[in-house]
Amino acid sequence: MLHPFTIIADKSSVLVNFPDVEKVEWMNQILQQAWPFVGQYLEKLLVETITPAIRASNTHLQSLSFTTVNLGEKAMKVVGVKAHTEHDKRQVLLDLYISYAGDVEINVEIKKYFCKAGVKGIQLHGKLRVILEPLIGDVPLVGAITMFFIRRPKLDINWTGLTNMLDIPGLNAMSDTMIMDAIASYLVLPNRLTIPLVADLHVAQLRSPLPRGVVRIHLLEAEELTAKDTVIKGIIDGKSDPYAVLRVGTQTFTSHTVDSNLNPQWREMFEVIVHEVPGQELEVEVFDKDQNQDDFLGRVKMDLDVVHKARVVDEWLKLKDVTSGSVHLRLEWLSLLSSADRLSEVIQRNRNMTCKTGDPPSAAILSVYLDRAQDLPRKKGIKDPSPMVQLSVQNTTKESRICYLTSDPVWEDAFTFYIQDPRKQELYIHVKDDDRALSLGSLSIPLTRLLASPDLSMDQWFQLDNSGRIYINAVLRVLHLNEDASLTSSVSPHLPSPGAGHGDGGTTSEVALRGVGGAPKPEPTRPQQTTPDSDFASEGVLRIHLAEASNLIAKDNFIGGMVKGKSDPYVKIRVAGVTFRSHTIKENLNPSWNELYEIILTQLPGQEIQFELFDKDLDQDDFLGRFKLNLQDIISPQFTDEWYTLNDVKSGRLHLVMEWLPTVSESARLNQILQYQAQQQYQNKAVPSAAVLFVYLERAHGLPLKKNGKEPKVGAEISLRAMSFKTKVCECSTSPRWDEAFHFLVRDPTEELLIVKLSHSWGQAMGTVVLPLREVLSEQGLVLDRWLSLDGALPESQILLRATLKMLNTQLAVCPSGVSSDTTGECSEERDHVIHRRDTEPNLRHRSPLSQLGGQNPGQVKLQIGYSTQENRLYITVLSCRGLPACGSAKDSSDPYVSFILLPDKNRTTKRKTITKKRDLNPEFNERFDFDFTLEECMQRRLDLTVKNNVSFMSRERELIGKLQLDLDQIDLQNGDTQWYDLVEETN
């Protein structure tokens, strides 16, 4: 029996290996129980998938087969699990740390050479990434499971009889690593295993998604490498002949060799496609070239998420596992742009680069998804072909797999090409029989067609020149380097002597950072604009008008069902994990709801909307029917007005008006859309949105220290009306970086405010930004992208933020008859709602231009009032005043401020006051005040607000300007409300 301390030590060693993961013993128990069934699946995988791959890798292995597959009794263990929640909110991303030391037995036979070999024991250690996406609002909640190893796992196989196998002619140059490469690569990026869980899911988009980006690697130089070529049996140190091997996943590159140099300069450039960040790593190994076996000179690794965040990294990295040596790398993150606006700029920049590389820098990547073909010609008119496809761009040719004996092959293969100039290159597709001799059809697609296509993509059937047709999805993405990105750099760890390091490969590279060899390096500069992902601000809005139902089933029966009654129906709508519920209509089988719902959606494959009707009862609600709609069926026509038959019940129909609202980056129709809003009335008091605000919060700079002098842990809360979001909390930094995106529905962008609050661990305030959306409206393209100063912080405290407004291009917002449009297409007549005191007339709203106000009118105050259900918090924002009377001694101005209290409040704990605005009759405050009340408590409160003139104690100037009293139960707090309110003079 082991001593208890032995167990603890053993467990702690696991935690040392995986410091930021959770242990999952329950999962290991499940694996142990299911292990025999895993063996059955592995046998199928080896026979049907891996065997053909090994046979295709070498002509001498074409008769290889697996004769025995036994996984044994030792199950694989999951040492720990780490969940990534800070990235895409539409997926669940898990990293599983796998450890397997099994008593597996697998026998292999090569019949052609009467050779048998086997495996008796396998060790596998690695990190398996599991992605659950898309998340859907229905069982099983997840559309598919995708899994893969980000980098090749450590695979150690105990072979039996392998020496006999390697004696086979043609295999003597092989090693066990070649066989392990063929096995391991099937689950290593970019290969993915995708298991769909729901029907009608586009598995291809999950199995072969667009890359996250491209990293351009500049292998510049190395210093103080170890001397391996010694003379006189090591008595005299010699030199080394260094070269470098670079790996990212399955992508491997080898530099040229620099002879007899411990300070080599390579000046080479490589480009790698990055599929997953965080997770994928760049590994650089340096070797000394020898005639027999190359000597190891050190290695270094870097997580490419560092490059993703910094955009440019220029560093000297110390080589590990050796006594000395450093390597100098410059890494550049190239974002994927779905527009060709910057293509000429990118191509010109690439022409100005010089480096020792066989290929010029790429200006774009081309991603081709080869789906299927139909009606291919038969061989000699009678035999079905075994088609495969060769895809070529310039000098690069890639081949698909072979589909045997069919004229309608389905390949579902993905390919990626680097493109130097898409204006001059083309994609050539040649369909051939498996012998590569018989042509079944060909096709040429100039990439200029993609440049002219929306989103730089084409997803369609193409006619082959011989006969038949082929379905291809081709996507072009321009590679853009944000040259304003902050540069992560370090000086050389050694100052070389004059002339050192100029062996073979000493040509100058313009891409190398200035200052190499001891010259001063430039100070890192802050970026002037944000760098969000290419899919930022690409969502649309689904608007659902729940109109009415007819012929519903009566569930409320009397006298044991002898007398038919009615039902009290309500509707539940589920889409993208969000549930809307209508109000209940009493005793009605033909109810009319007239309710409006809106939701921001990303177009995901297989997404559905589910509608369910219920009869409200005291105990358990009765089912009245359901049906589902595919989101794509609404997006395609953009507008539907239909009756839908309820399923799983005898009778009943539901009337829906649904509209998919694409977003546009121009405000020409804003007034027209706002006028349409004013004409709509819904039972749930919903107001149609006019726009969507997309916010990308990248970073902050120059934040104050905590009160104890230490660096803060900063999080940001972004809010607009009643909706608010929180970022992650960045660890201990006065210049935190979040790189997070959010979106909000906007009713009126001329009136609303975006508020960003920074705090230390959601406690100590670190500064606030209040951004009126009308400022975004005035920006070109409705995009504000810059540094914004923080109020309540240091003078240098700023945040870097992008705010993008996109108008909702509804088909229903048209100018009514009799109302003319101006030259911009906007409907005339602006709206200016004013709400009066409840004790005068609660529901009175009328148009009241300021010019109509009498001379004694004390003016108006503009407030934004709402309730955040996520934070259980009431917020009141004092925006501005206008038309205030002059109360100061100068007879033409006042020094106004706003004070208010929420009654009843005996202890006056809710009393708040704004700052004073000097000599201003139309002051803007933009100050927000929060109160920790429940929604029920808010409904019992009355806002007692006064606008005052700031006067000294002994002054005879008038202090009170005007008052406002407003019961909060008269406001739609959950949706928030922004209005001008009339002030009244104080009465006894």
N, C-alpha and C positions, 0 to 999 in steps of 0.2 A: 504494500500500500504506500502511495506517495505521501510524503509529509505535506501538511496544508500549505506551508510556505513555498513548497515546490510548485504547487498549483498557482499560487498568486504570482510567483515570478514568471511562470509560463504565460499567464494571462497578460501580465504587464508587458512582456516582450511583444505580444501582438499589438498592444496599444502603442508601443514605440514605433512599430512599423507603420501603423495607420493612426496618426494622432487625432484626426478630425473626423472620425467616422463613428457610427453607432454599431454596437454589437447586436447580432440578430440570431440568437441561439434557436429561436423558434423556427427560423427559416431552415437551419441545418437539420432539425428534426423532420421537417417536411421533405427535404431532399433525401434523407436516409430512407424514408418510407417510399418515396417515388423512384428510387434509384433503379430498380429492375425495369421500370417502364422507360426511363431515360436510356437504358441500354438498348431497348428495342428501337428507339428513335435513332440512336447513334449508328446502329447497324444499317438502317435504311439510308442514313446520310452518307456513310462510307461507300455503300454499294452504288447508290444512285447518283451521287454528286461528286464525291472526292475521287472515286476510282476513275471516272472519265477525265478528270483534271490531271491526274498523275499519268494516265496513258497518253494524254496529249502533250505532256511536258517532255517526253523523250520517246523516240521510235522504238527503243529496246524494251520499253515498259508497256507496250500495247496489249500484251496478254496478261498483265497483272490483275489479280483478283484477291479479295479478302475472303478467306475460307472459314475463319473462326473470329467471332466478336463476342467477348465476354468482359463486361465491365468490373466483375468481381463484387466484393461486399463493401469495400470502403468507398463511401460516397464523397462527392465533392463538397467542400465547405466554403461558406461565405464568411470570411473573416470580419467584414464590416461593410456598411453601406453609408454612402454620403449622398445627400439630396441637394441639388442645386435649385434654389428658388429665386435667385436674383436676376434671372434672364427671362426667357419667353414665358409669359403668363398663360400661354395656350397649350402648354405641354408640361409633363412631369418628367424630370431628368434625374436619373439615379446612376451612381457609380458603385458597382459591386466589386469588392476586392476578393478575387477567387483564389483558393488554394486547394490543390488536389495532389495527393500522393497515393495513387491507387494501385491495387493488385490486378490491373487489367491484363487480359490475355487476348492478343489479336495475331492471327496467322495470315501470312501473305504468300501467294504462290505466283510464279511466273512460268506458265506452262511451256512457253517456247524454249526455255533453257533448262527445264526440269529442275528449277530452283525453288526452294522453300526458305522462307525467313519468317520472323515473328517478332512480337513485342511482348515483353513480360515486365510490366511495370511502367507507369508514366507519371511524371511530375509536371504539373501545370500551375503557373503562378502569374497572375495578371489582373488588370483592371478592366472589367466588362461594363460598358456603358449601356444602359437600358433607357429607352425613350418611350414614354406612353403618350401618343398623340394620334389624331386630334382628340381633345377633350370634347365630349358631346353631352347634351342634356338628356340622356336616356341611358338605360341599362344596355351595355355594361360600363357606361361613362367614358370609356376609352375606345377609340376606333381601331387602333392597331398597336402592336408592340414591336419595336425595332431594337435590335441589339447588335453590338459589334465591339471588338477590341480597338481602342484608339491607337494603340501601338502594339506591335507584335508581342504576345505574351512569352514568358520564359517557359520553353517547352523542352523537357529532357526525357528522351525515350530510351529505355533499356532494350536494345535490339538483340535478337538471337538469329544467328545465321546470316548476318548482314555482310560479313566478309565474303561469303559464297556469292551473294548477289552482286557485290561490287567487282567480282572477277569476270562477270559477263562482259564480252566485247562491247565497247562503247560506253560502259558504265564505270570504267576504272577512274574516270575523271570526276565522278560524282562523289558526294559525301552524304552523311546522314542529314546534314543541314539542308540539302536541296530537297529531300523528301519532306522534311519538317516545314520548309518554306511553302511547299504546295499545300500541306495540310493547314498550316496556320493562317495562310493568306485569305482563306475563305471567310473568315470572320474578322479581318483586320481592315480598317478604313483604306480605300473608299468602299469596300464591300460591306454590305449590311444584310442581316437576316431580318425580314419583316414578316410578321404574322398578323394578318387582318382578323379583326374580331367582329366586324359588322359587314353587311352586304353593301354593294354599290360604293365601295371606297376605292379611290384612285391610288392603289398601292405603289404605282410607279413613282409618284411624286414623293412618297415617303422613302422608297428604296433608293432613289437617285435624286435627292434634293440639290438645289443650287449650292455651290460652296459658300462659306461664310466670307471668304476673301482670298487674296493671294499675297504671299510674303516674298519679297524680293531680297535675296540673301547676297550680300557682298562679302566674299571671303577675301580680306585684304592682306593680312600678314600675320606672322607669329614672331615671338621673341624668346630667347634663352631656352630653346629646346634642348633636350637631353642628347648628348653625343653617343651614338650607338656604333658607329663605324670606327672602332679602336684599332690601333696597330701594335705590333710586337706583343701580342697576347694581352692587350689591355694596359700595358705599361704607359703608352702614350695615347692620350685622348685624340680622337679624330673628329669627324663631322657626322652629319646625318643627311640623308636624301629625303626630305619630308614631303609628304602629300597628305591631303585631307579627304575624309569621307563624310558626307553630310546626309543625314536621314531625317525625313519627316514621314512617319507612317511607312507605307510601302514605297515611297519616292526616295531614291538613292542617287547621289551624285558623287563623282570623284574628281578632284582637282588634278592639275598636272603636277609632276614631280620637280622640285627644285634641287639640283645636285649640290652636295657638299655645302650646306648652309644651315646654321642654327638660328638664323633670323630671316627666314624666307619671306618673300613678297609674292603673293599669288595674283591679286587683283582680278579675281574671277567673280562672275555674277551668275546666280541660279535663281529660278523661280519655282515656288512650290504652291500647290493648291491646298488651302486649309479648309477642312470640312467641319471641325468641331473646336470651338474655344468656349470655356477653358478645357484643357485636356491634352491636345496635341502638342508634342514637344519637338524642338529641333535638337538633334544630337550630332555633334561634330567630334570625330575621332581623327587623330593625327598619327601617321605611321612613317617609319623609315623604310624606304624601298630597298629591298635586298634581292639577291638572286634566288635564294631559297625561300625563307620565311620572313615576311616583313615584321619589323620590331615595332612595338607599341610605344607611342610618345605622349599619350594622354588623351583625355576626352573631356567634353563639357556639354551640359544640357541646359535648355531654356524653354520654359512654357511659353507658347506663342500667344497666350492671352496677354502677356506683358507687352508684346508688340502691338496687339490689337488695341490696347488701351492707350499706349504712348504714341502709336502711329510710326514713330521713328526711334530706333534704338541704335546708338553707336557706342560700343563698349569694348574694352579689353577684358577678356574672361580668362581667369586662371585655370589651367588644365589640371584635372584631377587624376589621382592614382599614379602620379609621377612626382619627382622631387622638384622640378622646375619647368617653367614654360607657360606662356600666355598666347592667346589667339585674339586677333582684332577682327570684329564683325560689325558690319552695318546692316541693320534689318529694317525694311520698310514695309508697312502694311498698306496694301492697295485695295481700296474699297471698290465694290462692284456697282457701277452706275447704270441705271436703266434708261438713260438718255444719252444721245450722242452730242450734246451741246459742247462738251469739253474734249471731244475726240481730237480735233486739230491741235489743241494745246498739249494733249498727252503725247501725240506723235512727234511734235516739235521738240518736246523735252527729251524724249527717248533718243532723238537724233543727236542731241547735244551730249549724250553720255558716251564715255569711252571706258571699256573694260575688256579684259582678256576672256572672251567667251565666244563660243562658236555661234551662238544665236543672239540676235539683237534683242533688246528689251521688248516685251509684249505690250501692246496698246489695249488689248481686249482678250477675253476668253470666249470661246464658243462652246456651249453645252448642247449636245445633241442626244435626244432620247429617241432611240430607234424602237418603235412600237411593233409594227406588223406590216405585212404586205398581203395583197389579194390578187388572184387571177394571174399568177406567174405562169409562163409557158412551160409545157411539159417537155421532157427529154424525148426527142425523136417522135413527139406527138402523142406518145402513149404512156410514158413512165413519169411518175411524179418526181420532181427534183428534190434535192437536199440543199436548200438555199442557205447561203451565208452572205454577209454584206461587208464590203471594203469601203471605208470612209476615209477620204483623203483631203487634207488641206495643205497645199504647197508640197513639201517633201515629207510630210508626216502621214502615215497610213495606219489605220487601226481596223481590226477585224471583229465582227460579231461572232457569236457562237453559231453552230450549225443546227438547223431544224431539219430533221430527217424525213424524207418522203412526204412532202406536202407542197401544194401550190399556194397555200394560205398560211405562211409561217408567222409565228408570234415570237419575237426575239426578246423584247423588253430589256434591252441593253442600253447603257448610258456611256457616253464618250465626251471627253473634254479636250479641246485644242487651244493652244496659245496662238493668238492672232497678232501679227505685227502691224498690219494696215488693212482693216476690213473694207476700205474703199477700193482695194486692188485685188483682194483675194476671193476665192470661191470654195465652196464645199462640193466635192465630187463624190457621188455615191454610185457604187457599182455592185449589183446583185449578181452573184455567181453560184454555180453548183459547187458542191463540196470539193471537187477536184480542182477548183480554181481555173479551169480551162473554159467551161461553157458559160457564156454570158446570158443572164436571164433578164437583163434590163439595166439601164443606167440613168443618171440624173445629175445635172449640174445646177447648183444654186449660188448665184453671185451674192456675196455678203451685203452688197448694197441694197438688196431686197429687204434684209433684216434691218438695216439702218433706216429704211423708209417705213418700217412697220411700227405700229403702236407698241410701246414697251420693249422695242427691239426684239420681238419674238414672233415666231410663226408656229402655229399648232394646227396642222391640216394634212390632207391627203395630197400627194404629188403623183403625177402621171409619169411612168417610166417610158423611156423612148422605144423600147421593144414592145412590150405589152404588160398589162398589170399595173398596179399602183402601190404606193408605199406610204405609210403614215409616219410622220416625223414631227417631233416637237423640238424646234431649234431656238435657243435663247442666246443672244449676244449681250455681253456685259463689258462696259468700258472700265479699264483699270485706272483708278485715280489715286494719286498720292497727295494727301493734304500737306502741302509744304509749310503751312502755318502751324503744324502740330508741334507740341512741345518735344524737344529733343532730349532723350535720355542718353547721357554720354559720360565717359570717364576718360581720364588721361592715361597714357601708356604707363604701365607699372614700372617700366624701366626707361631710362633715357639713353638711347643708343649712341655710341660714339660716332663721330662724323664718318659717313660712308658706310656704316654698318647696315646690313640688311639689304644690300643691293646686289644680290646674286641674280640668278635667272628669274625673270618675272619682275624686274624692277621698274617697269614702265609706270608712268603716273596715271592715276584714274581720277576723273572729275567727280566720281561719286564718293570718293573717300573723303572723310571729314577733315577739314583743315586743322592743322596743328599736329599731324602725325609726325613723330620724330622729335618731339619736344617743343614745337612751335605753339604759341598760345592758342587755345581753342575759344570759339565764340561763346558768349553767354547764352544759355538756353532762353528762347523767347516764348512768351505765352501765345497760344493760338488765339486768333481774332474771331474765329467762327467755330461752331460746333461741327462734329463729324458723326452724325447718327448713321445707323444702318440704312442700306438702300431701300428697305421696305417701310421706312418711317413715313407716316402720314398717308398710307395707302388704303386705309379702311373706308368703308361706306356705312350708310345708316339704313336700317330697315324700319319702316314706319307701318304700324299695324293699326287699322281702324276697326275695332270690334263693333259692328253695327247692330245686329239683331239675330234672333233665332226663330224657328218656326216648328210647329208640330212636335214639340218635345214630349217625352213620356211623362205621364202623371205618376208620381211616386207617393204623394201624400194621400193615401186612401183611408176611408172611414168604415166602421162597422165590419171589420175583418175583410175589407176589400170589396164589400158589396156596393159601396158608394164610391165612385171615382172622384178624386179631388184634383189638386193641382200639384205643382212643384215650385220650389224656390231656387231657381237656377243661378249658378255663377260659372265663370269660365277660368280655367288655368291655362296659361300660355307658357311653354318652355322652349327656350332657344339659347344655345351657347352657354349653358349652365345657369342662366338667369330665368326666374319664374315671375310672371306677372299674374295677378289675380284681380278679376273684375269685382264690382260690388254685387250683392245679391238682390235679385228682384223677387218680391214676394208674390206667391200664388199666380204664376203666369207661365203658360206653356208656349207663348209667343213673345218672349221678352225683347225689349229694345234697350241696349246698353249705351250706345254712342260714347265709347271710350277710346282713347288714343294712347298708344305705347310706342316708344322709340328705343332702339338699341344700336350701338356702334358694333359693327361686325367686320371680321376679316374673312374673306372668301376662302373657306376651307373645303376640301373635297368631302362629299357625303354628308354635309351638314343638313340637319332637318329641324323643322319647327313642329312642335306637338301641341295640339289643342285638346283639352279634356273639359267636359261639362259635368257638373255635379248638382245634386239637389241638397240644399242646406238643411240639416236636421240637428236636433238637440244632441243626439248621441253620435251616430256615424253617418256621414254624408253618402247619399245614394249616387250611383254612377248613371250618367245620362248620355254617354257616348264619347267617342274620340276619333281623331284622324291625324295624319301626319302629312306634311308638305316638304318637298325637297327645296332647299333654299335656292338652288340654281334655277328652279322653275319660276321663281319670282325675280331673280336677278336678270334673267335673259329678256323678258318683256318689259321689265322695270315697273310695270303697273298692272295690277289685277283687281277686278271687282266681280266677285263670284259668290255663289251659294255652294257650300260643301256639304255633302251627305255624311252624317255621323255613322261611324262603324260600331259594331258589337252591340247595337240596340235595334229595336224594331222600326223606329221612326225618329226623325229629327234632322234639321239642317241648320247650318250656321252661315251667316252672311258676313264676309270679310272684304275690306278694301285694303290692299297692301301695296306699298310702293318701296322700291329700292332706289335710294337717293344717292347717285354718284356725287362726288365732291369736285368742285371747280375752284381754281385759284384766281377768281376775279369777282369784284363786288358790284358789277353793273346792275344786277337784278336785286340788290339788297332791299331797297325801298319797296319794290314790288312784292318780295317775299314777306316783308314785315306787314304790309297791308293785307296780304292773304292771311297771316297769323291773326290779325285783329278781327277778321270776319269769322273765325272758327270758334265754336263753343262745344265743349265736351263735358259729359257728366262728371268725369274724374278731374275736372279743372286743368287738364293738360293743355299746354300751349305748344304748338309745333315749333321745333327748333329751326333756326335760320342758318346755322353753321355748325361746324365741328372745330374745336380748338385742339391742336396737337402740340404738346409741350415736350421738349427734350431738354432735360437738365443734365448738363455734362459735368461741371465742376465748380468749385469756388476758389477764391484766392484771398489771402491776407486776412483771414478771420482772426478775431481776438482770442487770446488764451483764456482758459478757465480762471475762476477767481483764485484758485490755488497756484496759478502760474503754469499749470501743465497744459499740454495740447488737448483739445476737445475731441470727443467722439461725436461727429456731426451727422445729423439726419435732417432731411428737408420735408416739410409738409406743403403740398401744393393743393390749393383749393379754389373753387369757382362756384359761387352760390352754395348750395347745400352739399355739393360733392367735393370730397377731399381724398387725397392719396398721400402715402408716406413712402419715402425712399428707404433704402437700406441705411444703416448707420455705419459710417466709415471710421476705421480705427485711427484714433490719435493723430490728427493732422489739422493744420490751419489752412491747408489747400486740398480739401477732400475731392474725390472724383466719384461720381455716381454712374453716369452713362445710363440713365433710365428715361423711359418714354411714357407719357400719359396722354389721355384724351378726354375731352369734355364736350357735352352737348351745350350749345350756346343759343339762347333765345334771341337776344338782341346784342350784337357785338358793339353797337354804339353806346351801350349803357353798362355793360358788365365789367367786372374786375377780376384779374387773376392775381392771387396772393400767394407768395412763397415765403414761408417762415422757416428759418434755420434755428436749430437748438442743439444743445449738448445732451444726448441720450433722452430727448423729448422733455428736458427740464429747462436748464438755463438757456434763455434766449440768446441767439447769436446774430440776429439781424433779420430784417423783413424787406421784401420787395413787393410793392403794389403796382401792378401793370394794367392800366385801363386798356381794354381791347381796341378802343378807337385808335390807339397808337399803332397797333398791328394793321388796322385797316388802311392807315396812311402809308405803310411800307410797300415797296415794289413787290409784286407777286404775293402780297399779303403774308410775307415772311419777315419776322423780326429775329435777327440772329446776331447777338452781341453781348458784351459784358454789361451788367446792370449793377449799379451801386446799391449797397444794403443800407437801409435806415436802421438806426439803433445799434450800429457797429462802428468799427474803425473807419477813418476816411478812405483807406485803401481797400476795404472789404468789398468784394464783388462776387457775382455769380455769372457763369457763362451759360446762356439759355437760348434755345430756339423756340419761338412761338409761331406756329403756322395756322392761319385761319383758312378754312375751305368752306365755301358756301354750298348749301344743300340745294341742288338743282332740281327742285320739284316741278313736275309737269302741271301741277294744279294751280301754281301761282301765276295766273295770267291777269293782265289788266282788265278790270270789268268794263263793260260797255259804257260809253259816255265818258270815260276817263282817258285822257290822252297821255301818251308817253313822250318823254323828252328824247333828245338825240342819243342818250345812253341807254334807252330802253327802260328807264325806271318809271314806275307809276308815281304820279305827283301826290302831294299832300302828305306831310310828315305827321306822325302821331305823337301826342304829348299827353299822356294820361295823368290825371291828378285825383287822388283819393282824399275825401274830406273826412272830418271827424265822425266817429260812429254815432255819437249822441245827437248829431244833427240829422244824418240820414245814412245808415250803414252802407247801403249798396250803391250810393250815388257816385257815378263816374262821368265826368264830362270834359270836353276839350276846353282849355282855358289858357289861351295865349297870354304871355306876360304883359303884352301891351294893353290888355283889357283890365288889368288889375288897377284898382283905385289908388290914389295917392297915399291913403292911410294903410294900405295892405302891408303887413310886415314881411312879405316875401314868402319864399318856399324853401323847403329842405328836401334833399334827395337821400333816401335810405335804401339799403339792401338788407333785407331781413330773411332769415331762413334757419332751418334746423338740420344738422348733420346727424343722420341716424347711425352712421358708422362710429362717430365719436360721442354720441349722446350729448350734443352740445348745441346751444342756441348761439347764433352769431348775429350781430348787428353792426353793419358798416355804415358809418356816416360819410357819405360821398362828397356832397357839396351843398351850398346854398346859392340862391340867386334872388335878385330884386330886393335885397335888404335895405331898409331905410338908413339914412345917415344919422348917426347919434353922437358923433364926436364933436369936439370943440371947433374943428375946422369946417363944420356944417356940410361937408361933402363926403364923409367917409365914416367908417366904424372899425373897431378892432374886434371882430366877432369870434366867438367860440361856441361850441355846442355842449350842453350838459344834459344828462338824462338819468332816470332811475326806473326800475321795474317794480311797480306796485302790485300787491302790498309788500312792504319791506320796512319793518319796524326798526331794524338796526342799520338801515341804509348801506347794506353791504354791496348792493348792485349799482351804486351811484358811480357814473363814469363821466369823464370830461375830455374833450379834444384839446389840441394845442390852439393857441390864439393866432389868427391871421391878421397881420397889421395892415390897416388902411385898405380894406378890401370889402366891397359890397357884393361880390360874387365869389366867395372863397371856395377853394377845393381842399377837403380834408383827407379823404381816402384813408380813414382810420377804422380798423375793425376791432370789435370787442366781443369776447366769447364768455359764455356762462354755462356752467355745468348743471343743466336742468334736464329733467325728463320731458318728453313731448307733452305729457299730461300737465306738468307744472307750467309749461309755457302757455298752454291754453288758458290758464287762470291768471295770467299776468297782463298788466296794462302798462304800455310805454308812456311815461310822462317826460316829455322832452322840452327843453327851453333853449332858445338861441339868445345869447347875451353879448353885450358889449363890454369888453374888459376895461374897467375903470378903477381908479385908485379909491381908497377907502373914503377920503374926504371930498371926492369929486362930486360935482353937481350934475355931471352928464348922465343921460338916460342909460340904465343898465340893461333892462329887459327889452329885447327886440320882438320876440314872438314865442308862442307855445304850440305844442302839439300833444294831444292825447290819443292813443291808439290801442284798442284791445287786440291782443295777438291772436285771438281765436277767429278774427276776421281775415287772417292772412293764410295763404297756402304755404305753411312753413316748410313742409317736406320738399316742395319743389323750389322754394325760395321766391322772393318777390323784390323787384327793384322799381321804385316809383318816386315821383315828385309829390310831396304833401304840402298843402296850404298851412302856413302858420297863422295863428290868430292872436289878437291882442289879449292880454290878461284881463279877465273880468272878475268882479267880486262874487 
